Amino acid sequence: MKTKKPRVAIQGIKASFHEEAAFKFFGREIETIECTSFKQTCEVLENDDADFVIMAIENSIAGSLLPNYTLIRDYNFAVYGEVYLPIQLHLMALPGVKFDDIKFATSHPIAIRQCVDFFDDYPNIQVIESSDTAACAKKIRDEQLTDTVAIANTLAAELYGLNIIERRIESNKKNYTRFLILQKDKTEDSKKINKASICFQVGNHVGALSKVLNIFAELNVNLTKIQSMPVLGKRNEYYFYVDMEWKDMENYDTAIRKALKYTVNFNIMGEYEKNDKV
Ligand SMILES: O=C(O)C(=O)C[C@]1(C(=O)O)C=C[C@@H](O)C=C1
């Protein structure tokens, strides 16, 4: 029986880093649904026009993509998995264009932030934020721009027929982005579960957060990330987004049961298999 290809919504167009990340997680046999914003990827999933969204959540140089935490919460999507992608950023231009011809460099703002050191050395190049990295490469091809380069990946150079004129311009060579795979509803899957993403609030009093974090420490559950986001319109109130991993499922279950007593608006956003190989 032929199984249907998963439909995966990405922010950006084909050959963007989101598509590369989707290939790494699902393999090449997917249907890519191109979207112009992260919000649109969520709408597409909400309307059942995609089976999954793949969403960047953190880059090792540029940091967290904070609005994406709020989107996941607002849409109440389930985290189905994670994937880490090494991000190698190249300057690419139409064939024949030389470095000295460059007046403009275009890319996604998060990609630009990963290359600030490079552009510090070339103040004559005007850096312009645009949509995703691949769309910048495609625009150079479509409009035959001879004074502009895109900062993008090798997939984009190949697909849109550009030459790479400067390789690996990211500020730190150990550069990676973590992506979350989201689905509309939680599914009972038979896959191995050893990591979770949860979200909660605590009261604004002495030791409130440390009380919760200690529960996980005492039960040998390792916290891999904590991110706080202000609760809209409420001064000194925060959502805490916490990722954690464990060896013993029973310990995790006990910790969750205990943590529930000391938190409000507690939500398990997803339980999934750790997949943090870069
Ligand atoms: O523009 C792209 O190619 C993207 O997939 C976006 C994005 C991001 O949103 O962080 C993905 C990974 C890289 O960190 C740079 C840009």
The ligand as an SDF file (V2000), in Angstrom:
LIG
                    3D

 16 16  0  0  0  0  0  0  0  0999 V2000
   15.2470   31.7110    5.9360 O   0  0  0  0  0  0  0  0  0  0  0  0
   15.3570   30.4890    6.0870 C   0  0  0  0  0  0  0  0  0  0  0  0
   15.9260   29.7680    5.2630 O   0  0  0  0  0  0  0  0  0  0  0  0
   14.7740   29.8700    7.2770 C   0  0  0  0  0  0  0  0  0  0  0  0
   14.4700   28.7040    7.2320 O   0  0  0  0  0  0  0  0  0  0  0  0
   14.6030   30.7000    8.5260 C   0  0  0  0  0  0  0  0  0  0  0  0
   15.6650   30.5410    9.5990 C   0  0  0  0  0  0  0  0  0  0  0  0
   15.0990   31.0260   10.9800 C   0  0  0  0  0  0  0  0  0  0  0  0
   13.9340   31.3480   11.0820 O   0  0  0  0  0  0  0  0  0  0  0  0
   15.8790   31.0200   11.9460 O   0  0  0  0  0  0  0  0  0  0  0  0
   16.0230   29.1270    9.8030 C   0  0  0  0  0  0  0  0  0  0  0  0
   17.2530   28.7460   10.2030 C   0  0  0  0  0  0  0  0  0  0  0  0
   18.3760   29.6980   10.2860 C   0  0  0  0  0  0  0  0  0  0  0  0
   18.5880   29.9460   11.6590 O   0  0  0  0  0  0  0  0  0  0  0  0
   18.0770   30.9840    9.6310 C   0  0  0  0  0  0  0  0  0  0  0  0
   16.8320   31.3300    9.2580 C   0  0  0  0  0  0  0  0  0  0  0  0
  1  2  2  0
  2  3  1  0
  2  4  1  0
  4  5  2  0
  4  6  1  0
  6  7  1  0
  7  8  1  0
  7 11  1  0
  7 16  1  0
  8  9  2  0
  8 10  1  0
 11 12  2  0
 12 13  1  0
 13 14  1  0
 13 15  1  0
 15 16  2  0
M  END
$$$$
